[in-house]
Amino acid sequence: MSSQTAMIMMGLAEFLLLAVIGFIFWKKALHRRFPAMGSYLALRLISTPILAVLLLGKTGHLVTARTFEIDCGLGYLFTFWGDYLARAVLLYFICMEVFRSALSAMPGLQKLGSVIFRWAVVVSVLVTISSVSFSHRGILVFQDVALSLMRSVSVLELCLLAFLCLSMNALHLSVRDMAFGIALGFGIMTSNDFVTASLINKSSSSLTTPLEFVYESVILLALGTWVAYCALPEPRRKPLVMPVNSTIYRWNEIASALGHPVTQVAVQQPASSFFLTDVENVVDRVLSRNLKRRESES
């Protein structure tokens, strides 16, 4: 089997795994719980065959006409980078969904974390726009924007996965929870992208083809992880029970109180004439004592 045929088979396996994930995802109504993830799978299922057809037309496997190859090449370029940019935007919303699902038992921390998460997204977008190299001119500049945006969201994905791994015991989050499975799959893909990008920049061109096989194999591993999480029964979330003096419970109560108006307490001021009243009482007692003494002497 040639290397080109092997890559075609791996690409077909990737599409089949995406189809299986999408089928189970919609059958179990997980798209209602994770709508952004459902949109991501739908985007991948639609764009993958379109990109495959355009790539075959670009390389001359469909029609040998030069004009057709040029048109397919332009179509492939814009479709690929448009799909890449749309996936980067969807990944931000997927991270938000995973974060909210993981902290569903802590409404206070969930609300506060969502606000912080939105500000992190705004900062990431601003950093993305300001750090774009603009190596391309004209309409092709969206390639640089898509790459920078995907780099930012990839870092956000790894931070989210690290947060879930560190706080699983405190949140009583199961390893088999779907939210953790989604974060784990994207974490594998993100690590694969970073490692592959660093190796391509530092290696010779002869290692490019084997590296593509490794890259595609890791992608299949991540998709297989999602298939397992979608197919296996998810354990039901148990009520989170913790002592009142628990640190995370106090954090949740503090986070719940943030943003609410402070209760106005009316404090009654003491009467300003209390001193005169006491003086009058003392004078009355002295006068009554003097009167009793005079009566006794008389």
C-alpha positions, 0 to 999 in steps of 0.5 A: 500500500502506497503512502498516498493510499494510506493517507486516503484510508486514514482520512476516510476513517476520520470521516467515519468516526465523525459520522459515528460520533455525530449519530450517537451525539444526536441520538442521545440528545447530547446536542441539547446539553452541548449545542456548540459541540453539536455545531462543531461536529456538524461543521466537520461532517459537512466540510470534510467531504467538500474539502476532499472533493476540492482537493481531488479537483485541485490535484487533477484527479477529477478533471485534467483541465487547468482552469478547473484545477485553479478554481478548485484550488481557490475553492479549497483555500477559502473553504479550508481557512473559513472552516478553520476560522469557524472551528476556532470560534466554536471552540470558545463556546465549547470551552464555555459549555464544558466549564459550565457543565463541570461546575453545575453543582456550584452555581456561585462559582459557575456564575463567577467563572463564566464572567471571568471566562468571558473576559478571558475570551475578550482579552484573547481576541484582542491579543489575537488581533494585535499579534497578527503578523499580517504576512498576507495582504488583501483578503488572505489576511484572514489566514493569519487571523484564523491561525492566531485565534486557533492558537489562543483557543488551544491554550485555553483548551489546555488550561481548561483540561488542567483545571478539570484534572486538578479539581475533579476530586473537589467537584466530585467530577467523574472521569467518565463524565461527558464534559471531561471527555470532550475536554480530553479529546480537544486536549489531545488534538491541541497537544498534537497540533503544538507538537507537530508544529514545533517538529515541522519547524525544526525538522527536515522535509524528509520527516514531513510525510511520517509526521503526517501519519503520526498527526493523523493517528493522534487525530483518530485517537482523539476521535476514538476517545469521543466515540467511547465517551458517547457510546458508554453510559455516563454516570449520573451526577450525585448531589454534591454534599460537603461540610459547611466549613469546606473551603470550596463551599465558602468560595461558592457562597462568596461567589453567589453573594457577589453582584447582589445588592447589599441589604440596607439595614436601618439603624435606629439612633438613640434619642438625643435627650437621654442625658437630660432625662437621666439628670431629671431622674436624679434631681427628682430622687434628690428632691424626694429624699430631702422632702422625706428628711424634712418631714422626719425632722419635723 
